[in-house]
Amino acid sequence: MKDSLAQVISDLPVDYADIRYEENEKTLVCYEGNELREVAATSTHGGHLRAYTADGKAIASFSRLTDARPLAHATADSARLVGSRRDHPLRMAPAPAERGAFLLSPRNDPRRLSLKDKQDLTQHYNSLILAQPQVVTTDCQYDEFHSHRFFVNTEGTAVEYELLIVNIVGLIVVQEGSLVERVRFAFGGNDDLANLLHRDEELLERVGHARQLLSAVPVLAGAVPVILDPDEAGVFIHEAFGHLSEADGIQDNPSFRARLTLGTRLGRPILSVSDDPTLLDRPGGCVVDDEGVRAVRTRLITAGVLTGRLHSRETAAEFGEPLSGNMRAVDAEFTPIVRMSNILIEPGSATFEEMVASIDDGYYLVGAKGGQTSGDQFSFGAQWGHQIHSGRLGKMVRDVNMSGELFSTLEGISMVGDDLKFGERGGCGKGGGGPMQLNRKSGKGAPHIKIDRVTIGGTR
């Protein structure tokens, strides 16, 4: 396959070209309540071309390999036409030529499990939830994605690699009278089926939390210190800071480029943040990206100081910074864009008990529940929380939202826990100037963290 792809672009009249071809398989089993709504095993294949010449760039996707060669020449012509209208030339940072095969061999390979067995596993967890008191319905899904990819460019890179991630995820809905509460769960997050097995006890614990929410008090709004659990802290660092670390998102924004100059202090010395694709057992792990660049760990914040950024070959050239191997495309329909891999707050030395003891009046927030960001402003929900009074955990609270401004919030992180944990469900949506790409291969990790002051919104 790599030889065939190399022939497609070998004689193009361009400065640079690359071609990616992939074969994808997706499996989905979905229960809603007692109803089996979907059982599907689908496969797709196709490729994506990029051509750079005369300061221009053009892209194209194809389904059949036989269409690739004429399409490649048409793409080269388009790049030349576009280049004549550009205000400034496109440059690409030099990258070593990578060669080889980076294939997966998980000990418990989900691809070897029959579709019926996958359905039975999903049904087991769904039935377990439905058997509990006060549960009125569920949304329980088995979600598996496998991609076998080949990438070749005109500089000598020729690689074969795989992506594989499997999850069981769902929603637990409980009711008492007119009050309805929802709690999410997720198992898996890598290529090993073992992470989906024998999770009954944890699932029942999550159902218990949902039922407790029916008697929880609504949160009291105000500006207070909070502790975020690893799930909420991971989503915070991903959404509020991580996207601003993706260079393609700020390259045309002068104010953020100035605010995020390397060497700028963003937090206290206890705060360090990394993006690490070399953690292959986490949702965002990979060996090479979809530009054929070796994926490496990038220190984004080191001891409170901004020290790195996530790049494509284009943005690395524009910023004059090192390559990071963070170009990802969800499938052949899309051109790659800069994406986080496994972003994490690095563990500190504080214990959870020390954090709680340091707060006179505040909240402990547990579990990410959606949210949004706009520039440096953010708003996130929590699945539930607990009051903290005089250094002790108190009653469970519900209807919790946290909002604030990124830079003051980073500066307000005053304690970082010693208990780093990754979420078991990957996922991130980003348009990058084009159509939305919903990428499963994106991980978020953090320990508990304490923030001195955020705005809590609730129903009271």
VOGU-3710 file (C-alpha; in Angstrom, 3 decimals, decimal comma):
1> mkdslaqvis> 0,000/0,000/0,000  2,769/2,490/0,867  4,412/1,899/-2,523  1,106/2,502/-4,293  0,566/5,737/-2,407  4,115/6,886/-3,128  3,488/6,422/-6,860  0,425/8,683/-6,688  2,452/11,702/-5,574  5,927/10,830/-6,889
11> dlpvdyadir> 5,894/13,051/-9,973  3,603/15,884/-8,889  4,894/19,360/-9,898  4,779/20,639/-6,310  7,067/21,723/-3,492  5,524/19,162/-1,141  2,671/16,644/-1,143  1,361/13,913/1,137  -1,305/11,247/0,958  -3,082/9,342/3,739
21> yeenektlvc> -5,176/6,224/3,162  -7,202/4,510/5,852  -9,514/1,596/6,508  -11,912/2,236/9,385  -14,204/-0,032/11,375  -16,827/1,145/13,853  -18,997/-0,918/16,174  -21,929/0,544/18,087  -24,427/-1,148/20,403  -27,006/1,151/21,964
31> yegnelreva> -29,660/0,487/24,590  -32,221/3,077/25,704  -34,015/1,748/28,714  -35,091/-1,800/27,942  -35,007/-1,186/24,200  -32,127/-2,238/21,976  -31,970/0,773/19,653  -28,974/-0,050/17,481  -26,477/-2,792/16,688  -24,094/-1,796/13,918
41> atsthgghlr> -20,721/-2,838/12,594  -19,637/-0,622/9,710  -16,492/-0,223/7,658  -15,273/2,612/5,441  -12,140/3,355/3,496  -10,696/6,318/1,674  -7,870/8,773/1,497  -6,828/12,388/1,813  -4,359/14,436/-0,247  -2,508/17,666/0,485
51> aytadgkaia> -0,403/19,616/-2,021  1,800/22,682/-1,431  3,324/24,696/-4,244  3,987/28,312/-5,255  3,019/29,466/-1,750  -0,384/27,802/-2,020  -2,069/24,758/-0,503  -4,955/22,548/-1,603  -6,604/19,443/-0,165  -8,892/16,707/-1,446
61> sfsrltdarp> -10,457/13,457/-0,248  -11,223/10,304/-2,240  -12,968/6,983/-1,712  -11,292/4,810/-4,353  -7,544/4,491/-4,676  -7,945/4,434/-8,470  -9,174/8,030/-8,283  -6,165/9,248/-6,319  -3,688/9,962/-9,127  -5,848/12,261/-11,303
71> lahatadsar> -7,147/13,924/-8,139  -3,579/14,512/-6,951  -2,729/16,409/-10,146  -5,915/18,453/-9,865  -5,026/19,259/-6,255  -1,559/20,401/-7,312  -3,136/22,727/-9,910  -5,485/24,126/-7,242  -2,590/24,782/-4,883  -0,769/26,754/-7,575
81> lvgsrrdhpl> -3,887/28,824/-8,270  -4,498/29,544/-4,574  -0,846/30,469/-4,034  -1,030/33,304/-6,526  -3,615/34,976/-4,299  -1,972/34,550/-0,881  -0,701/37,567/1,049  2,172/35,629/2,630  3,805/32,290/1,767  3,031/29,027/3,499
91> rmapapaerg> 6,026/27,363/5,095  6,438/23,952/6,711  8,884/23,196/9,500  11,381/20,482/8,519  10,563/17,027/9,877  12,642/13,829/9,917  11,562/11,180/7,427  9,760/8,480/9,414  9,532/4,925/8,102  8,051/1,776/9,562
101> afllsprndp> 4,924/0,106/10,869  3,389/0,997/14,239  0,694/-1,617/14,735  -1,303/-2,531/17,823  -1,421/-5,835/19,664  -3,544/-5,394/22,813  -3,519/-8,320/25,219  -7,323/-8,435/25,189  -8,135/-7,331/21,673  -11,759/-6,116/21,320
111> rrlslkdkqd> -11,622/-6,863/17,593  -11,620/-10,576/18,452  -14,897/-10,377/20,376  -18,024/-11,244/18,406  -20,720/-8,657/17,855  -23,124/-10,831/19,882  -20,701/-10,868/22,821  -20,383/-7,090/22,633  -24,144/-6,792/22,703  -24,377/-9,178/25,673
121> ltqhynslil> -21,791/-7,165/27,636  -23,658/-3,923/26,994  -26,976/-5,529/27,921  -25,469/-6,821/31,174  -24,522/-3,342/32,360  -27,755/-1,814/31,106  -29,879/-4,426/32,923  -27,836/-3,975/36,094  -28,654/-0,264/36,129  -32,348/-0,760/35,351
131> aqpqvvttdc> -32,713/-3,238/38,225  -31,906/-0,555/40,810  -34,586/1,396/42,697  -35,597/4,823/41,337  -33,894/4,236/37,965  -36,395/5,135/35,244  -34,307/4,787/32,097  -30,791/4,505/30,697  -28,649/5,241/27,678  -25,940/2,558/27,526
141> qydefhshrf> -23,574/2,216/24,559  -20,693/0,061/23,405  -18,508/2,201/21,120  -15,451/0,810/19,299  -13,345/2,534/16,652  -10,403/1,045/14,744  -8,443/2,803/12,012  -5,629/1,272/9,951  -3,722/4,101/8,258  -0,937/4,587/5,737
151> fvntegtave> 0,851/7,911/5,222  3,415/8,835/2,564  4,923/12,197/1,642  7,348/13,499/-0,976  10,137/13,870/1,623  10,578/10,144/2,255  8,171/9,488/5,108  6,264/6,223/4,665  4,480/4,862/7,738  1,729/2,420/8,602
161> yellivnivg> -0,079/2,835/11,923  -3,249/1,969/13,813  -5,681/3,715/16,140  -8,016/1,732/18,386  -10,257/2,845/21,225  -13,150/1,065/22,902  -15,653/2,291/25,503  -18,857/1,478/27,270  -20,500/4,767/28,171  -23,882/5,740/29,399
171> livvqegslv> -26,398/7,823/31,234  -28,297/6,828/34,389  -31,651/8,564/34,879  -33,363/8,451/38,273  -36,599/10,021/39,442  -38,493/10,774/42,630  -41,762/12,620/42,209  -41,169/15,433/39,750  -37,393/15,559/40,335  -35,250/13,872/37,670
181> ervrfafggn> -31,454/13,537/37,925  -28,900/12,236/35,443  -25,403/10,871/36,038  -22,912/9,687/33,393  -20,416/6,828/33,447  -17,605/5,627/31,168  -15,410/2,530/31,103  -12,492/1,854/28,785  -10,609/4,593/26,991  -7,855/2,588/25,310
191> ddlanllhrd> -7,370/-0,467/23,074  -7,764/-3,186/25,716  -11,083/-4,938/26,278  -10,092/-5,757/29,868  -10,985/-2,215/30,941  -14,626/-2,913/30,114  -14,939/-6,064/32,176  -15,908/-6,623/35,832  -17,055/-3,043/36,456  -20,313/-3,913/38,214
201> eellervgha> -19,311/-2,572/41,620  -18,226/0,801/40,231  -21,383/1,057/38,159  -23,580/0,362/41,181  -21,652/3,034/43,082  -22,432/5,495/40,284  -26,125/4,542/40,459  -25,929/5,222/44,197  -24,612/8,721/43,553  -27,474/9,357/41,154
211> rqllsavpvl> -30,012/8,278/43,773  -28,359/10,458/46,419  -28,820/13,451/44,123  -32,592/13,076/44,543  -32,213/14,236/48,149  -29,333/16,666/47,556  -29,818/20,389/48,154  -29,441/22,895/45,307  -26,096/24,646/45,375  -25,925/28,186/46,754
221> agavpvildp> -24,532/30,627/44,194  -21,484/32,731/45,017  -17,741/33,241/44,586  -15,974/30,659/46,754  -12,947/28,338/46,906  -13,492/24,942/45,315  -11,804/21,574/44,964  -12,184/19,906/41,573  -12,041/16,132/41,344  -9,731/14,677/38,634
231> deagvfihea> -12,550/14,387/36,087  -13,679/18,002/36,457  -10,088/19,267/36,642  -9,171/17,328/33,490  -12,051/18,819/31,518  -11,200/22,298/32,841  -7,578/22,141/31,694  -8,602/20,615/28,341  -11,349/23,067/27,469  -10,242/26,308/29,115
241> fghlseadgi> -6,479/26,076/28,512  -5,771/23,187/26,149  -7,515/24,630/23,119  -5,514/27,844/23,519  -2,386/25,659/23,360  -3,331/24,488/19,871  -1,357/26,866/17,686  -3,780/26,884/14,747  -6,439/28,350/17,045  -4,441/31,440/18,002
251> qdnpsfrarl> -2,190/32,028/14,991  -4,588/34,635/13,576  -5,473/36,158/16,957  -2,904/38,856/17,856  -4,248/39,467/21,370  -4,017/35,813/22,409  -0,639/35,375/20,714  0,665/38,267/22,793  -0,962/36,974/25,967  0,413/33,462/25,367
261> tlgtrlgrpi> 4,033/34,301/24,573  6,358/31,529/25,732  7,953/32,505/29,012  4,802/34,189/30,337  3,906/33,289/33,923  0,407/31,803/34,066  0,259/30,260/37,510  2,086/29,407/40,702  5,182/27,194/40,688  3,060/24,204/41,753
271> lsvsddptll> 1,266/24,170/38,375  2,670/22,144/35,477  0,703/20,960/32,438  1,768/18,556/29,679  0,379/17,022/26,511  1,657/13,461/26,242  0,772/11,169/23,307  3,417/8,656/24,452  0,943/7,438/27,108  -0,344/4,765/24,762
281> drpggcvvdd> -2,745/3,250/27,319  -4,664/6,544/27,578  -7,340/7,759/25,154  -5,076/10,098/23,154  -2,006/7,885/22,806  -0,310/7,546/19,419  3,152/7,043/17,884  2,896/9,294/14,832  0,357/11,920/13,844  -1,490/12,347/10,550
291> egvravrtrl> 1,383/14,388/9,108  3,745/11,476/9,690  5,488/13,354/12,510  6,655/11,477/15,602  4,386/12,353/18,539  6,272/13,663/21,589  5,499/14,908/25,068  5,183/18,694/25,212  5,552/20,648/28,453  2,923/23,367/28,082
301> itagvltgrl> 3,271/24,925/31,536  6,336/24,247/33,661  6,308/25,458/37,272  3,721/28,090/36,395  5,445/29,358/33,231  4,197/28,849/29,656  6,859/26,684/28,010  5,277/24,965/25,009  2,576/24,797/22,379  0,978/22,155/20,137
311> hsretaaefg> 1,823/22,353/16,460  1,404/21,295/12,880  4,331/21,639/10,506  2,793/24,899/9,268  2,282/26,476/12,686  5,671/25,309/13,974  7,277/27,182/11,061  5,182/30,287/11,699  5,862/30,397/15,446  9,469/29,227/15,149
321> eplsgnmrav> 8,836/26,501/17,734  9,516/22,732/17,882  7,282/20,164/16,233  5,015/18,255/18,619  3,226/15,686/16,430  -0,316/16,890/17,175  -1,986/16,870/13,753  -5,053/14,624/13,773  -7,934/13,881/11,406  -10,953/11,834/12,471
331> daeftpivrm> -11,133/10,024/9,109  -10,339/10,322/5,415  -13,009/12,941/4,800  -11,075/15,486/6,847  -7,749/17,250/6,630  -5,732/17,049/9,866  -5,877/19,921/12,358  -3,925/20,556/15,556  -5,410/18,496/18,403  -4,478/17,723/21,971
341> sniliepgsa> -3,472/14,121/22,627  -3,421/13,375/26,381  -3,447/16,712/28,182  -2,819/16,522/31,915  -2,127/18,552/35,008  0,986/16,967/36,444  0,610/15,667/40,015  1,722/17,736/42,978  2,250/16,899/46,636  -1,032/17,825/48,343
351> tfeemvasid> -3,487/15,241/49,616  -7,228/15,514/49,191  -7,623/15,684/52,971  -5,236/18,640/53,159  -7,238/20,470/50,515  -10,528/19,960/52,335  -8,988/21,023/55,642  -7,782/24,296/54,080  -11,308/25,520/53,178  -13,671/27,184/55,644
361> dgyylvgakg> -16,589/27,641/53,261  -16,609/26,241/49,721  -17,445/23,261/47,557  -16,013/19,984/46,303  -17,122/19,463/42,671  -17,291/15,974/41,176  -17,590/14,757/37,601  -17,645/16,808/34,417  -21,079/17,630/33,016  -20,724/19,567/29,826
371> gqtsgdqfsf> -19,592/23,135/29,428  -18,409/25,769/27,028  -15,572/28,199/26,470  -15,350/31,493/24,619  -11,874/32,958/24,407  -10,655/33,149/27,983  -14,123/32,735/29,537  -15,407/29,321/30,606  -18,442/27,674/32,147  -18,654/24,024/33,241
381> gaqwghqihs> -21,177/21,877/35,003  -20,459/19,268/37,660  -22,431/16,062/38,073  -22,665/16,736/41,794  -20,801/18,395/44,621  -20,416/18,565/48,376  -20,447/21,512/50,706  -17,254/22,166/52,647  -17,632/23,819/56,047  -14,821/24,387/58,547
391> grlgkmvrdv> -12,495/21,981/56,755  -15,009/19,114/56,492  -17,110/17,671/53,702  -20,825/18,272/54,124  -24,083/17,659/52,299  -24,311/16,683/48,654  -25,378/19,537/46,363  -26,853/19,493/42,858  -27,430/21,880/39,930  -23,783/22,974/40,018
401> nmsgelfstl> -22,111/25,237/37,462  -18,642/26,808/37,664  -17,568/29,809/35,599  -14,671/32,194/35,409  -11,832/33,758/33,453  -9,001/31,432/32,472  -5,919/33,408/33,442  -7,102/34,496/36,897  -8,333/30,946/37,542  -4,947/29,433/36,611
411> egismvgddl> -3,301/31,878/39,015  -5,812/30,838/41,667  -4,785/27,151/41,656  -3,195/26,992/45,099  -2,949/23,233/45,722  -2,316/20,331/43,335  -2,997/16,784/44,452  -0,783/13,718/44,340  -3,480/11,519/42,770  -3,329/11,918/38,973
421> kfgerggcgk> -6,146/10,088/37,197  -7,258/9,988/33,558  -10,838/9,965/32,400  -11,778/6,703/30,683  -13,678/8,343/27,872  -11,824/10,254/25,198  -13,384/12,818/22,959  -13,154/16,373/21,708  -14,961/18,416/19,092  -13,169/21,080/17,047
431> ggggpmqlnr> -13,730/22,738/13,703  -10,335/24,316/13,133  -11,739/26,598/10,440  -13,455/23,690/8,705  -16,230/21,203/9,474  -16,525/19,906/13,028  -14,319/16,890/13,758  -15,393/14,764/16,726  -12,189/13,017/17,733  -12,420/9,999/20,057
441> ksgkgaphik> -8,638/9,915/20,490  -8,281/12,746/22,998  -7,497/12,169/26,678  -7,800/14,336/29,781  -6,046/13,763/33,107  -5,546/15,569/36,403  -5,234/15,106/40,136  -7,516/16,921/42,571  -6,843/20,658/42,498  -7,877/23,534/44,751
451> idrvtiggtr> -8,836/26,888/43,222  -9,001/29,810/45,639  -11,975/31,517/44,023  -14,450/30,712/41,242  -18,031/31,733/40,590  -20,552/29,034/41,426  -23,965/29,342/39,833  -26,964/27,398/40,998  -30,681/27,622/41,512  -30,462/29,529/44,798
//
